[in-house]
Amino acid sequence: MDRRQQKTRAAIFTAFSTLLAEKSYSRITVQEIIDRANVGRTTFYAHFETKDDLLKALCEELFGHIIDSALDCTHTHGLYSDGNAPESVFCHLLQHLQENENHILELLSCESSELFLRYFKNSLNELVQKQFVNQDRRNYLMVPRDFLVNHISGSFVEMVLWWIKGRMKQAPEELDRYFRAVIEPIL
């Protein structure tokens, strides 16, 4: 994708995110998106077939970046100026959420949050599968892997929602301790 296409895509994402902060997904029209992004209808459809495709692409980009960043311990975004990166991928993920890049926390708690929570959970499923379930753990041999992945991802999403509703009073490290205390017995 060339630079011009990247700028257009970024403008569409920004316009869409701004509209999502103002009203529910179902009430947003493609016309409002293109007006806000200052692009033509043909340009929009050159990038996305539908508004649903735009939503999917936005979520993949946002959550994919956060999950990839959490997996890549060398990718620190200046979080660890003292050089001490967290041992827990969950703590790293919480720190990225706390930075609130691209207003992810607002999307997770907006009127259309159920859509974003589903994509967030799906992204987490991949992380949990790679980090924990694919490892040789004997404690959960009696539990189907897909059930375990769903349980851990769902618990993490609910914890993040609890954290947001509580105005994020806990530091990511503290929240990570809570989460690990609950999931480590099953891992």
Backbone bond lengths (Angstrom), bond angles and torsions (degrees), N, CA, C in turn:
res aa  C-N    CA-C-N  psi(-1)  N-CA   C-N-CA  omega(-1)  CA-C   N-CA-C  phi
1 M - - - 1.445 - - 1.528 108.17 -
2 D 1.320 116.39 127.79 1.465 119.28 -178.79 1.541 110.60 -78.72
3 R 1.312 115.46 172.57 1.466 122.03 -174.78 1.531 112.26 -60.80
4 R 1.308 116.99 -40.21 1.465 121.14 179.68 1.532 110.53 -63.26
5 Q 1.320 116.55 -43.28 1.464 120.90 178.39 1.533 110.96 -64.99
6 Q 1.328 115.80 -38.70 1.472 119.78 178.40 1.528 110.69 -63.35
7 K 1.344 116.76 -42.36 1.469 120.41 178.80 1.525 111.24 -64.10
8 T 1.323 116.36 -41.52 1.465 120.47 179.09 1.524 110.24 -63.42
9 R 1.304 116.00 -46.39 1.473 121.01 179.63 1.530 110.09 -61.11
10 A 1.323 117.02 -43.28 1.472 121.20 178.49 1.524 110.93 -62.89
11 A 1.332 117.43 -39.74 1.474 121.03 178.73 1.524 110.64 -64.56
12 I 1.317 116.80 -40.05 1.468 120.71 178.62 1.528 109.97 -66.39
13 F 1.344 117.47 -44.62 1.467 121.33 177.93 1.532 110.86 -59.98
14 T 1.314 116.56 -44.65 1.466 120.76 -179.01 1.529 110.48 -63.89
15 A 1.320 116.82 -45.26 1.465 120.83 179.10 1.525 110.70 -61.18
16 F 1.309 116.23 -44.44 1.464 121.86 -179.13 1.534 110.56 -64.37
17 S 1.317 116.94 -45.95 1.468 121.01 179.16 1.521 111.46 -60.99
18 T 1.323 116.18 -41.17 1.467 120.83 178.78 1.523 110.52 -63.37
19 L 1.311 116.49 -44.63 1.468 120.11 178.34 1.521 111.42 -63.68
20 L 1.325 116.94 -38.57 1.464 120.28 179.18 1.524 111.97 -63.50
21 A 1.310 116.34 -30.75 1.462 120.16 177.37 1.528 111.14 -72.09
22 E 1.330 116.50 -20.60 1.463 121.63 -176.76 1.522 113.95 -95.48
23 K 1.334 116.91 -31.76 1.467 119.39 -177.73 1.516 111.42 -156.99
24 S 1.309 115.96 172.34 1.459 120.33 -175.56 1.525 111.58 -70.04
25 Y 1.313 114.56 153.80 1.459 122.58 -179.83 1.526 111.24 -54.24
26 S 1.314 117.36 -44.75 1.466 121.41 -175.46 1.530 112.82 -64.30
27 R 1.319 117.24 -22.38 1.470 120.80 -177.83 1.535 112.70 -93.92
28 I 1.315 117.59 -3.70 1.466 121.59 179.91 1.528 108.81 -87.76
29 T 1.325 115.72 133.25 1.465 120.38 178.19 1.533 109.67 -105.66
30 V 1.308 115.08 158.52 1.469 120.61 175.71 1.523 109.03 -60.85
31 Q 1.328 117.04 -37.40 1.462 120.27 179.32 1.530 111.32 -59.56
32 E 1.322 116.92 -41.99 1.468 120.16 178.42 1.532 110.73 -63.78
33 I 1.305 116.33 -38.98 1.467 120.54 179.93 1.523 110.34 -64.45
34 I 1.339 116.91 -47.72 1.467 118.79 -177.07 1.527 111.25 -69.68
35 D 1.329 116.53 -33.75 1.467 119.07 176.07 1.521 110.45 -63.63
36 R 1.314 116.02 -46.12 1.467 120.64 -177.79 1.535 111.01 -68.22
37 A 1.325 116.95 -36.28 1.470 121.46 -179.46 1.524 112.12 -81.01
38 N 1.335 116.25 -13.96 1.453 122.44 -177.67 1.532 111.69 60.02
39 V 1.338 114.10 48.14 1.464 121.10 175.84 1.524 108.09 -128.74
40 G 1.301 115.46 162.15 1.455 120.18 178.77 1.516 111.90 -82.85
41 R 1.318 115.57 161.81 1.467 121.55 179.46 1.536 111.04 -59.78
42 T 1.330 116.26 -42.52 1.467 120.51 179.67 1.528 110.38 -62.14
43 T 1.317 116.07 -40.04 1.464 120.35 178.66 1.529 110.23 -63.66
44 F 1.320 116.39 -44.28 1.467 119.63 178.25 1.522 109.76 -56.98
45 Y 1.334 115.81 -50.47 1.464 119.69 -176.22 1.531 113.05 -71.83
46 A 1.309 117.38 -15.48 1.469 119.57 172.88 1.532 110.23 -72.22
47 H 1.328 116.24 -25.59 1.461 121.45 -179.73 1.530 112.93 -97.16
48 F 1.333 117.14 -36.01 1.470 121.69 -174.60 1.518 109.51 -140.14
49 E 1.317 116.91 132.82 1.461 120.54 179.59 1.523 111.73 -71.68
50 T 1.342 116.43 -36.84 1.467 121.24 -177.25 1.529 109.47 -144.42
51 K 1.320 115.00 171.54 1.457 121.03 174.30 1.529 109.57 -63.70
52 D 1.322 117.93 -35.37 1.466 121.69 177.43 1.530 111.29 -63.64
53 D 1.340 116.51 -38.66 1.464 120.21 176.41 1.529 110.79 -63.96
54 L 1.327 115.80 -38.16 1.460 120.26 176.78 1.532 110.25 -63.23
55 L 1.319 116.59 -45.60 1.464 120.59 178.32 1.530 110.67 -58.39
56 K 1.311 116.40 -46.65 1.457 120.73 -179.40 1.535 110.64 -61.64
57 A 1.320 117.00 -45.50 1.470 121.22 -179.84 1.528 111.39 -63.60
58 L 1.327 116.74 -41.49 1.464 120.72 177.95 1.520 110.69 -61.25
59 C 1.308 116.56 -47.05 1.465 120.73 -179.76 1.529 111.54 -64.80
60 E 1.310 116.85 -43.54 1.465 119.90 179.00 1.524 110.87 -60.14
61 E 1.330 115.88 -41.70 1.460 119.31 -179.99 1.526 111.45 -67.84
62 L 1.321 116.90 -48.75 1.466 120.87 -177.92 1.519 112.19 -64.80
63 F 1.321 115.80 -55.41 1.460 119.29 -175.36 1.521 111.08 -73.82
64 G 1.318 116.95 -33.99 1.464 120.14 176.75 1.516 110.85 -60.59
65 H 1.338 116.27 -43.33 1.465 120.41 178.82 1.527 111.04 -63.01
66 I 1.303 116.40 -44.37 1.472 119.68 -178.37 1.528 110.71 -66.18
67 I 1.326 117.18 -44.75 1.469 120.45 -179.26 1.530 109.82 -66.00
68 D 1.325 116.99 -45.81 1.466 120.06 178.84 1.522 110.95 -60.67
69 S 1.325 116.75 -40.55 1.466 120.99 178.64 1.522 111.15 -63.56
70 A 1.319 116.33 -39.98 1.463 120.14 179.73 1.522 111.12 -66.91
71 L 1.330 116.62 -34.57 1.465 120.45 179.21 1.523 112.45 -74.41
72 D 1.328 116.46 -29.86 1.460 121.53 -176.47 1.525 109.54 -94.13
73 C 1.310 116.44 97.72 1.476 120.63 -176.45 1.527 112.49 -65.14
74 T 1.326 118.32 -16.64 1.462 119.55 178.32 1.522 111.00 -82.84
75 H 1.332 116.60 -13.97 1.465 122.23 -179.81 1.523 107.48 -91.64
76 T 1.324 116.36 101.03 1.459 118.20 -170.27 1.514 115.30 -114.63
77 H 1.308 120.04 -12.15 1.460 121.36 178.57 1.521 112.10 52.83
78 G 1.314 118.42 28.07 1.456 120.68 179.58 1.515 113.59 74.67
79 L 1.324 117.01 8.52 1.461 119.64 -178.74 1.522 112.37 -68.08
80 Y 1.304 116.69 -29.53 1.457 120.15 -171.12 1.520 110.89 -119.00
81 S 1.299 116.24 64.13 1.464 120.38 -178.38 1.518 111.37 -64.10
82 D 1.320 116.69 -24.94 1.468 119.53 177.94 1.530 111.90 -84.94
83 G 1.321 116.70 -1.57 1.454 121.08 176.99 1.513 114.43 86.85
84 N 1.316 119.05 0.08 1.455 121.87 -178.42 1.524 111.58 -97.39
85 A 1.306 116.18 90.42 1.462 120.21 176.34 1.528 108.49 -78.80
86 P 1.327 118.34 148.01 1.469 120.04 -178.35 1.520 111.35 -68.63
87 E 1.324 114.83 149.53 1.460 119.39 176.60 1.517 111.09 -74.92
88 S 1.312 116.64 -29.59 1.455 122.14 -174.67 1.526 111.59 -89.86
89 V 1.318 116.11 128.96 1.460 120.86 176.18 1.529 109.59 -64.95
90 F 1.332 117.27 -29.36 1.464 120.28 178.28 1.519 110.95 -67.83
91 C 1.323 117.46 -40.42 1.456 121.04 177.71 1.530 109.81 -63.50
92 H 1.307 116.43 -43.76 1.466 121.09 178.49 1.531 110.05 -60.11
93 L 1.313 116.25 -43.41 1.458 121.30 178.44 1.527 110.86 -62.67
94 L 1.321 117.42 -43.62 1.473 121.11 178.06 1.528 111.38 -62.95
95 Q 1.308 116.99 -36.85 1.461 119.99 178.44 1.527 110.85 -65.64
96 H 1.318 116.88 -39.63 1.465 119.59 176.25 1.527 111.05 -65.95
97 L 1.314 116.95 -38.90 1.459 119.77 176.38 1.522 110.71 -64.50
98 Q 1.331 116.52 -39.26 1.463 120.32 179.76 1.535 110.81 -62.85
99 E 1.334 116.94 -35.59 1.466 120.47 176.38 1.518 111.10 -63.22
100 N 1.342 115.03 -24.34 1.463 122.69 175.92 1.528 113.07 57.10
101 E 1.309 115.83 43.06 1.457 120.40 175.89 1.528 109.26 -58.36
102 N 1.289 115.59 138.44 1.468 122.82 177.01 1.527 112.38 55.90
103 H 1.317 117.44 25.18 1.465 122.83 174.98 1.526 113.08 58.85
104 I 1.317 116.70 37.36 1.462 120.90 -178.70 1.523 111.56 -60.85
105 L 1.320 117.86 -40.13 1.464 119.17 -178.83 1.526 111.41 -62.09
106 E 1.326 117.22 -37.42 1.457 119.77 176.96 1.527 110.92 -64.91
107 L 1.324 116.65 -38.99 1.457 120.21 179.19 1.529 110.95 -66.63
108 L 1.338 116.77 -36.62 1.462 120.06 179.88 1.527 112.35 -72.03
109 S 1.321 116.90 -18.17 1.466 119.12 -178.27 1.524 113.17 -119.74
110 C 1.333 118.23 10.31 1.469 121.16 -179.02 1.526 110.67 -81.49
111 E 1.321 115.20 -179.98 1.462 122.00 -178.72 1.531 111.91 -59.43
112 S 1.318 117.70 -29.69 1.466 122.70 -179.91 1.529 111.92 -98.99
113 S 1.307 117.02 23.85 1.465 120.87 -171.41 1.523 114.38 -58.40
114 E 1.338 118.01 -31.67 1.463 119.22 -176.97 1.521 111.67 -58.40
115 L 1.327 117.65 -34.68 1.466 121.07 177.65 1.520 111.06 -65.90
116 F 1.332 115.98 -45.62 1.451 120.55 -178.37 1.520 111.75 -70.14
117 L 1.319 116.31 -36.57 1.464 120.14 178.96 1.527 110.66 -63.92
118 R 1.317 116.94 -37.51 1.463 120.32 178.12 1.532 110.78 -63.67
119 Y 1.339 116.70 -45.89 1.464 120.07 178.72 1.526 111.10 -66.54
120 F 1.310 116.91 -39.50 1.465 121.69 178.58 1.526 109.41 -61.20
121 K 1.319 116.65 -46.24 1.467 120.96 -179.49 1.537 110.36 -63.94
122 N 1.317 117.06 -40.92 1.466 119.58 178.02 1.526 111.39 -62.45
123 S 1.329 116.80 -39.49 1.463 120.09 176.63 1.528 110.49 -65.41
124 L 1.314 115.99 -40.61 1.466 120.42 177.95 1.527 111.85 -64.27
125 N 1.323 116.66 -35.74 1.472 119.98 178.80 1.526 110.50 -54.35
126 E 1.317 115.10 -43.55 1.467 120.18 179.98 1.532 110.89 -64.27
127 L 1.324 116.15 -43.58 1.465 121.24 178.47 1.531 111.02 -61.48
128 V 1.318 116.80 -48.21 1.469 121.35 -178.66 1.524 110.00 -63.24
129 Q 1.311 116.20 -42.11 1.472 120.43 179.25 1.533 110.29 -59.13
130 K 1.334 116.29 -48.00 1.467 120.80 -177.83 1.524 112.35 -68.02
131 Q 1.328 116.44 -43.89 1.462 121.31 -171.47 1.519 114.39 -80.91
132 F 1.325 117.07 -31.57 1.456 118.24 -170.37 1.517 114.43 -127.33
133 V 1.294 117.44 -52.99 1.448 120.71 -170.17 1.526 112.41 -71.62
134 N 1.324 118.03 -32.94 1.463 119.76 179.00 1.521 112.66 -74.97
135 Q 1.323 116.44 -15.11 1.457 119.61 176.89 1.522 108.48 -73.84
136 D 1.312 116.31 158.91 1.464 120.91 -178.15 1.526 109.69 -80.15
137 R 1.310 116.20 85.93 1.468 122.36 178.03 1.524 107.61 -107.36
138 R 1.305 116.65 128.48 1.463 120.42 -176.05 1.535 113.10 -89.16
139 N 1.324 118.77 -22.08 1.465 121.85 -173.97 1.523 113.85 -62.14
140 Y 1.296 118.28 -27.99 1.458 118.67 -174.40 1.527 112.95 -112.01
141 L 1.310 117.11 25.90 1.458 119.74 -179.16 1.529 112.25 -59.98
142 M 1.330 117.53 -27.06 1.462 121.20 -178.69 1.537 111.84 -84.48
143 V 1.324 117.95 -7.60 1.462 122.47 -176.87 1.530 108.84 -108.24
144 P 1.333 117.53 129.50 1.469 118.93 178.25 1.538 110.84 -58.84
145 R 1.312 115.63 140.56 1.472 120.68 -177.24 1.525 112.50 -58.40
146 D 1.329 117.00 -42.95 1.461 118.68 -178.41 1.532 111.49 -64.70
147 F 1.340 117.11 -32.86 1.470 120.27 175.36 1.526 110.17 -65.53
148 L 1.310 116.67 -44.23 1.461 121.59 -179.04 1.530 111.14 -63.61
149 V 1.320 117.58 -45.16 1.468 122.08 178.41 1.523 109.61 -59.93
150 N 1.330 116.81 -47.05 1.459 121.52 -179.98 1.532 110.88 -61.47
151 H 1.316 116.85 -41.22 1.472 121.53 -178.86 1.533 111.54 -64.49
152 I 1.309 116.84 -47.00 1.470 120.80 -178.13 1.528 110.45 -67.45
153 S 1.330 117.28 -45.85 1.465 120.90 179.78 1.519 111.01 -62.96
154 G 1.323 116.83 -45.04 1.459 120.97 179.10 1.518 111.63 -62.06
155 S 1.323 116.92 -40.35 1.468 120.60 178.02 1.525 111.06 -64.06
156 F 1.331 116.76 -40.04 1.460 119.98 -179.85 1.525 110.56 -65.81
157 V 1.329 117.04 -44.19 1.467 120.96 179.16 1.525 110.27 -60.74
158 E 1.324 117.19 -45.11 1.468 120.65 179.25 1.525 110.99 -63.50
159 M 1.319 116.84 -37.40 1.461 120.12 177.70 1.531 110.54 -64.53
160 V 1.323 117.39 -42.63 1.464 121.07 178.87 1.533 109.94 -62.50
161 L 1.325 117.15 -42.00 1.470 119.94 177.43 1.524 111.26 -62.69
162 W 1.322 116.94 -42.04 1.473 121.81 177.27 1.526 109.76 -60.63
163 W 1.327 115.83 -41.25 1.466 122.65 -179.95 1.536 110.67 -64.02
164 I 1.331 116.18 -45.60 1.469 121.11 179.97 1.533 109.81 -63.45
165 K 1.348 116.40 -46.76 1.469 120.20 -179.15 1.522 111.80 -62.77
166 G 1.328 116.81 -30.95 1.465 121.49 178.54 1.517 112.78 -86.43
167 R 1.318 116.49 13.84 1.470 124.19 179.37 1.536 113.03 62.09
168 M 1.327 115.34 30.50 1.472 122.56 172.77 1.524 112.23 52.65
169 K 1.308 116.11 47.21 1.467 120.98 -178.70 1.525 112.40 -69.88
170 Q 1.315 116.99 -30.71 1.458 120.96 -179.11 1.531 110.34 -84.32
171 A 1.306 115.17 143.31 1.463 120.59 173.51 1.529 108.18 -71.94
172 P 1.325 117.91 152.79 1.471 119.88 178.20 1.531 112.84 -53.27
173 E 1.325 117.01 -37.27 1.469 120.54 -179.50 1.529 110.90 -63.63
174 E 1.326 116.51 -40.35 1.464 120.88 179.79 1.532 110.25 -68.17
175 L 1.312 116.18 -44.83 1.460 120.82 178.97 1.526 110.93 -63.25
176 D 1.318 116.55 -38.90 1.463 121.45 176.65 1.528 110.54 -60.68
177 R 1.325 117.25 -41.22 1.477 120.45 177.59 1.528 110.86 -61.42
178 Y 1.322 116.54 -44.29 1.474 120.47 177.88 1.531 110.28 -58.35
179 F 1.336 114.48 -49.30 1.461 119.42 -175.20 1.526 111.34 -63.84
180 R 1.322 115.92 -46.40 1.461 118.97 -180.00 1.521 112.01 -64.73
181 A 1.331 117.15 -33.74 1.472 119.82 177.83 1.526 110.58 -62.89
182 V 1.324 116.37 -31.13 1.465 119.96 -179.62 1.524 111.69 -83.69
183 I 1.340 118.52 -39.85 1.472 118.85 -174.20 1.524 114.51 -91.74
184 E 1.318 118.57 -25.16 1.462 119.24 -176.70 1.522 113.84 -60.01
185 P 1.336 119.52 -35.33 1.474 117.81 176.94 1.524 113.36 -59.36
186 I 1.342 117.81 -30.36 1.465 118.00 179.01 1.519 112.42 -87.28
187 L 1.334 116.08 -12.73 1.467 119.12 177.01 1.506 110.98 -99.27
